[in-house]
Amino acid sequence: MALLARARQLESEGRSIVHMEIGEPDFETPAPVIDAGIQALRSGQTRYTPAAGLPALREAIAAHYRGEFNVAIDPARVFVTPGASGALQLATAVLVEEGSEVLMADPGYPCNRNFVHLLGGIPVSVPVGCEQDYQLNAGLLEQYWSERTVAALLATPSNPTGTTLSETALSGLLSSAQACGGRLIVDEIYQSLYYGARPHTALGLGDDMFVINSFSKYFGMTGWRLGWLVAPTEYLDSLDMLAQNLFLSASTPAQYAALAALEPGTREILEARRAEFQARRDYLMPALRSIGFRIDNEPAGAFYLYADCSQFTDDSYAFSHDLLETAGVAVTPGIYFGSFRAAQHVRFAYTTSLDQLRLGVERIAGFVRAH
Amino acid sequence: MALLARARQLESEGRSIVHMEIGEPDFETPAPVIDAGIQALRSGQTRYTPAAGLPALREAIAAHYRGEFNVAIDPARVFVTPGASGALQLATAVLVEEGSEVLMADPGYPCNRNFVHLLGGIPVSVPVGCEQDYQLNAGLLEQYWSERTVAALLATPSNPTGTTLSETALSGLLSSAQACGGRLIVDEIYQSLYYGARPHTALGLGDDMFVINSFSKYFGMTGWRLGWLVAPTEYLDSLDMLAQNLFLSASTPAQYAALAALEPGTREILEARRAEFQARRDYLMPALRSIGFRIDNEPAGAFYLYADCSQFTDDSYAFSHDLLETAGVAVTPGIYFGSFRAAQHVRFAYTTSLDQLRLGVERIAGFVRAH
């Protein structure tokens, strides 16, 4: 992204930049996970694992669903992947053929489109606004579904909006997708970063969907590149073959480290971080609103606020650019996430300290007053 | 692979199995590399790197080409990837569109076909036998090139045959590809595992090709999942975007560890291992020949022997199966690598100790006598 590069450049020239554009937690990997990684390296765990992942990790992930959500998952349905990117690649690769359509929300995570594109498929953007809580719903799914549609891709919580799908909404989407003869792919990578009601998992609604998750965001393991996919039983053989072909296997030291990420001792550290994210959100949301940004949908998860900036501009890209150059605050313009009302929105990430967020808000306030 | 699974199953039932099917060195990651990985974890190097890789590692890889081959590479042309698989995925993704053809040798590494397939392209297998040293040549390239062909994929040394392309042969292939208006993708992942003349790199012939390499095989880092791609300058922007979309970045601890893989201290360890591989090859090749396997092309690299077993069978799959069940030796039947004369060939990997290889040869000798 040009804006991120420009922010780094300004910083290297000595400018103070408040980073509210970064989609990566500012916390390091928790110590028990680091220790487990070191232990794995010391004991020579450096060879390929089976393509679907270490059996112990697949079982630990299944146990995680049992413990957190009271949902029983056969470990054979769990594929450990190089990041959630790998999981998304596997899911789309078994579903998408030349000309297949995949529905996805606009705004949404921009890479999603490209996975479908690369496979010769057609990503179909479904415009969703605050009226739809920035999420697909059963009615939209049916409206946009065509003969060529094979799947709908959901994200709960969503990037860039942080909004979630209720169990009822998800259940409606599942019924609609099934009635249409297609599949849901549900991205739950921000699942454990919630700031209200305890999250659920789409897997609680049945086995007939692809669910993507990751050790990156909540577990603080971004650079290790480790995620997972839970898939319907009928796809397991194809997925195993694909994983073998595309990746051979996910990183072995990372897989051993991830075993520690799922242990209770690590959980305490991660929950303290979640509380810190919540404190940031609870500060940032009213602060931005008081300046004049509109955030109609209280985000229930992730670490993003997707704010309507139409009070200040009808070109959020130029606005973001000016905000960076003039005030030294980096945010992400809506165009990065799609085209629907993109020029009226910017994304704020609260992946920096409260002090930095306060400084950022102060600078933004000054900037919009002068704008 | 069913055969590998069966070998593991027999082993778990208490059978002694000699593994000559495994495409992974039996050596652990060298200690200095492990230490560097541990150091990276201790110092909190666990976040995303730039999509193309750590600048220091890209520079170290460029320096590796300068030091080893006296070839100057702009570090901006180096993409650090999740294994060579990631590099192959990037290269094919920028070249292949729906209906594009990519030429590749049969026998060859089986995953290659699938990368092209997934992108909607058509992998075109070019039958090559010992007459062609199991490699494409300029004549074959021109013969199989069509209007839809965008690239030819070469591997030197090749898996499964271990044969290499001379600079002259490679130069002829490059000229032909250029004359046809296409590109070469050159897989050099076994480059530093050579048992004769010092290797060259295709990059010595110019900048107009994609070269794939890996920290897996020679550097002993299979499970870390780290490789690289050197690409023509005109593709760098597209590749950066693709890498961002497909992977976000390669494993961060692995990238720091890889810096140590390229240092002189590690080199000594790796060269000792290369000598061990050579000793194994020098034992295994005549031993198999003396039993009755034909290996007409002395493999110059990698850790494979591709042997004609037609003296014993016209069905190398059944032969491999029986050899495993009856004699407890696992080898890979030719069908895994393509279809051309596949039923007359098996691949032996010398990724196990000399003692195990001797035991394997003894068992095979007994098996073929009784066969």
Interface residues (C-beta under 8 A of the other chain):
Chain A: E24 E28 T29 I34 G37 I38 L41 R42 G44 Q45 T46 R47 Y48 T49 P82 G83 S85 Q89 A93 E98 P110 C111 N114 F115 L118 L119 G120 G220 M221 T222 G223 W224 R225 L242 Q244 N245 L246 F247 L248 S249 A250 S251 T252 P253 A254
Chain B: E24 E28 T29 I34 G37 I38 L41 R42 G44 Q45 T46 R47 Y48 T49 P82 G83 S85 Q89 A93 E98 P110 C111 N114 F115 L118 L119 G120 G220 M221 T222 G223 W224 R225 L242 Q244 N245 L246 F247 L248 S249 A250 S251 T252 P253 A254
